[in-house]
């Protein structure tokens, strides 16, 4: 049984915990659950509750999954990778090239893996397999305005968005800084393909949308990928993200891959 540590017990964390604890056929068990507000963990058995994140090693996790905020990887990513495989769902943190290098080096040194979940992106395996030949990669995301966190962009007046509006069009690295809670799929695309600076990101707000729509296109070497995925929203996350996150956890625990693993 692979032991899973969960960091963040919100919408996604609750789902992953429930799936692991009620589906023994997954071959997974809970090592710990950590949440910034411990009050949300009152219904969880005390044996699963981690109160001091610095003591995560004591719970013997095989894989630690971050389902909270990009800051978690900045503060604790090295610690996690020193004792377990680590899958951050908040992939925008890796737009910081220094942090990406530190985490990959820590994984290599510790014999662990930094795992990149595909999240809401279809075709990431094909993108990764052909990354040496792609000349251009574009990911376009259309989201309901209500599902976008504008807190990192205080100059944007949300009330003025009354129709489809392009919020960002440019290299993926910068959109990760502007909308860190909304564009993890953009970060996953950059990591799997041609990088944060060469990948083009478009983020579009539309108050009339109910779903998130993601389009991925890659061209090069006479080949082309073009896929689209529509995803019902729950807060800033898509509903399909639930299933894809669980599937990534299962793939990680059954695979033997390199220090940076696209799952």
Buried (B, 14 or more C-beta within 10 A) or exposed (E): EBBBBBBBBBBBBBBBBEBBBEEEEBEBBBBBBBBEEBEBBEEBEEEBBBEEBEEBEEBEBBBBBBBBBBEBBBEBBBBBBBBBBBBBBBBBBBBBEEBBEBBBBBBBEBEBBBBBBBBBBBBBEBBBEBBEEBEEBBBBBBBBBEBBEBEEBEEBEEEEBEEEBEBBEEBBBBBBBBBBBBBBBBBBBBBBBBBBEBBBBBBBBBEEBEBBBBBBBBBBEEEEBEBEBBBEBBEBBBBBBBEBBBEBBBBBBEEEEEBBBBB
